[in-house]
């Protein structure tokens, strides 16, 4: 049995993680490559139906996300994680446990993320109007406003989603996946 791979798509809320992850899944399928999408927002609905987004709760959610990804990859399932993972240690934990791991950082200015988030109608399980609530003092745990977002130090790929469409970003991530794990040797 060979292990599957894992790509963690990280970035600020509103940077395009869910949209890029879904586009990446579509591109992978066009290549005949199957992958399971793991969304932290979707997982949070099961683990913490009334989330507080406390540090302790985030530790549990991200540890569970990594645990599931590790189990899947050990069983030859490819995984795309769609999660902010605001602290580097969450993503470093995944890197240390999953042999075939790529960190894809969606770089996007906070102002652009705030604007996008205020206009989106489809939240893909994420809480609504998080930046508005954060800026009004009602949600003090939003990464980039009340909590830190620690960008990756050495991601395998960085894509500026203010300058690239979700499809272009997904294609760039796909290129890394293909080069890393599917290139003919």
C-alpha positions as CSV (number, residue, x, y, z in Angstrom):
1,X,0.0,0.0,0.0
2,X,1.3,3.5,-0.8
3,X,0.4,6.5,1.2
4,X,-1.9,9.2,-0.1
5,X,-0.8,12.9,0.0
6,X,-2.2,15.9,1.8
7,X,-2.4,19.5,0.7
8,X,-3.4,22.1,3.4
9,X,-4.8,25.2,1.9
10,X,-4.3,28.0,4.4
11,X,-4.9,31.7,4.5
12,X,-7.0,34.4,6.2
13,X,-10.8,34.0,6.3
14,X,-12.0,35.4,3.0
15,X,-8.7,34.6,1.1
16,X,-10.5,32.0,-1.0
17,X,-9.6,28.7,0.7
18,X,-13.0,26.9,0.1
19,X,-13.4,28.2,-3.4
20,X,-9.8,27.2,-4.4
21,X,-10.1,23.9,-2.6
22,X,-13.3,23.0,-4.6
23,X,-11.7,24.1,-7.9
24,X,-8.6,22.0,-7.0
25,X,-10.8,18.9,-6.4
26,X,-12.5,19.5,-9.9
27,X,-9.1,19.8,-11.6
28,X,-7.8,16.7,-9.8
29,X,-10.9,14.7,-11.0
30,X,-10.3,15.9,-14.6
31,X,-6.8,14.2,-14.2
32,X,-8.4,11.1,-12.8
33,X,-7.0,11.8,-9.3
34,X,-9.4,11.4,-6.4
35,X,-9.0,13.4,-3.2
36,X,-11.2,13.9,-0.1
37,X,-11.9,17.5,0.9
38,X,-11.7,18.1,4.7
39,X,-13.2,21.4,5.7
40,X,-12.5,22.7,9.2
41,X,-15.8,24.6,9.2
42,X,-17.7,21.5,8.3
43,X,-15.8,19.4,11.0
44,X,-16.4,22.1,13.5
45,X,-20.2,21.7,13.0
46,X,-19.8,18.1,14.3
47,X,-17.2,18.6,17.0
48,X,-18.3,22.0,18.4
49,X,-21.9,22.7,17.2
50,X,-21.8,26.0,19.2
51,X,-18.2,27.1,18.6
52,X,-16.5,29.6,20.8
53,X,-13.3,29.6,18.7
54,X,-11.2,29.6,21.9
55,X,-7.6,28.5,21.7
56,X,-8.5,25.2,23.5
57,X,-11.3,24.5,21.0
58,X,-9.1,25.4,18.0
59,X,-6.5,23.0,19.4
60,X,-9.1,20.2,19.4
61,X,-10.5,20.9,16.0
62,X,-7.1,21.2,14.3
63,X,-5.7,18.1,16.1
64,X,-8.8,16.2,14.9
65,X,-8.5,17.5,11.4
66,X,-4.8,16.3,11.3
67,X,-5.7,12.9,12.8
68,X,-8.4,12.3,10.1
69,X,-6.1,13.4,7.3
70,X,-3.3,11.1,8.7
71,X,-5.7,8.2,8.8
72,X,-6.9,8.8,5.3
73,X,-3.4,9.3,3.8
74,X,-2.2,6.1,5.5
75,X,-5.0,4.3,3.6
76,X,-4.0,5.7,0.2
77,X,-6.6,8.5,0.2
78,X,-5.4,11.9,-1.0
79,X,-6.6,14.8,1.1
80,X,-7.2,18.5,0.5
81,X,-7.6,20.4,3.8
82,X,-9.5,23.7,3.6
83,X,-8.7,25.4,6.9
84,X,-7.3,28.7,8.2
85,X,-5.1,27.0,10.7
86,X,-4.3,30.4,12.1
87,X,-1.3,29.2,14.2
88,X,1.7,27.7,12.4
89,X,1.9,24.9,14.9
90,X,-1.4,23.4,13.6
91,X,0.1,23.1,10.1
92,X,3.5,22.0,11.4
93,X,1.7,19.2,13.3
94,X,0.2,18.0,10.0
95,X,3.6,18.2,8.3
96,X,5.2,16.2,11.0
97,X,2.6,13.4,10.9
98,X,1.9,13.1,7.2
99,X,4.8,12.1,5.0
100,X,3.5,13.5,1.7
101,X,2.5,17.0,2.7
102,X,2.2,20.3,1.0
103,X,1.3,23.6,2.5
104,X,-0.4,26.0,0.0
105,X,-0.7,29.6,1.3
106,X,-3.3,31.8,-0.1
107,X,-1.9,35.2,0.4
108,X,-4.4,38.0,0.4
109,X,-4.5,41.5,1.9
110,X,-6.8,41.7,5.0
111,X,-8.7,44.6,3.4
112,X,-9.6,42.3,0.3
113,X,-10.6,39.5,2.6
114,X,-12.9,41.8,4.6
115,X,-14.5,43.1,1.4
116,X,-15.0,39.6,0.0
117,X,-16.4,38.2,3.2
118,X,-18.9,41.1,3.5
119,X,-20.3,40.4,0.1
120,X,-20.4,36.6,-0.1
121,X,-23.7,34.8,0.0
122,X,-22.4,31.3,0.1
123,X,-20.3,30.7,3.3
124,X,-19.6,27.0,2.8
125,X,-20.3,26.3,6.5
126,X,-18.3,29.3,7.8
127,X,-19.9,31.8,10.1
128,X,-21.4,34.8,8.4
129,X,-20.2,38.4,8.6
130,X,-17.2,37.4,10.8
131,X,-15.1,40.5,10.0
132,X,-18.0,42.8,10.6
133,X,-18.6,41.2,14.0
134,X,-14.9,41.3,14.8
135,X,-14.6,45.0,13.9
136,X,-17.6,45.8,16.0
137,X,-16.1,43.9,19.0
138,X,-18.6,41.1,18.9
139,X,-16.2,38.4,17.7
140,X,-12.8,38.8,19.3
141,X,-11.4,35.5,18.0
142,X,-11.3,36.2,14.3
143,X,-7.8,35.5,12.8
144,X,-6.3,38.7,11.4
145,X,-8.4,41.0,13.7
146,X,-8.6,39.7,17.3
147,X,-6.4,36.6,16.9
148,X,-3.1,36.2,15.0
149,X,-2.8,34.6,11.7
150,X,0.7,33.2,11.3
151,X,1.6,32.9,7.6
152,X,3.7,29.9,6.7
153,X,7.4,30.4,6.7
154,X,8.3,28.0,3.9
155,X,5.1,26.9,2.1
156,X,5.6,24.7,-1.0
157,X,3.4,27.3,-2.8
158,X,2.2,30.8,-2.2
159,X,-0.6,32.2,-4.4
160,X,-1.8,35.8,-4.2
161,X,-5.6,35.4,-4.5
162,X,-6.1,39.2,-4.9
163,X,-4.2,38.8,-8.2
164,X,-5.3,35.3,-9.3
165,X,-8.7,33.8,-9.9
166,X,-9.6,30.7,-7.8
167,X,-9.2,28.6,-10.9
168,X,-5.7,30.0,-11.5
169,X,-4.8,29.4,-7.9
170,X,-6.1,25.8,-8.0
171,X,-4.1,25.2,-11.2
172,X,-0.9,26.5,-9.5
173,X,-1.5,24.1,-6.6
174,X,-2.3,21.3,-9.0
175,X,1.0,21.9,-10.8
176,X,2.9,21.4,-7.5
177,X,1.0,18.2,-6.8
178,X,1.7,16.8,-10.2
179,X,5.4,17.8,-10.1
180,X,5.9,16.4,-6.6
181,X,4.0,13.1,-6.8
182,X,3.1,12.3,-10.4
183,X,6.1,13.4,-12.4
184,X,7.6,10.5,-14.4
185,X,11.0,9.6,-13.1
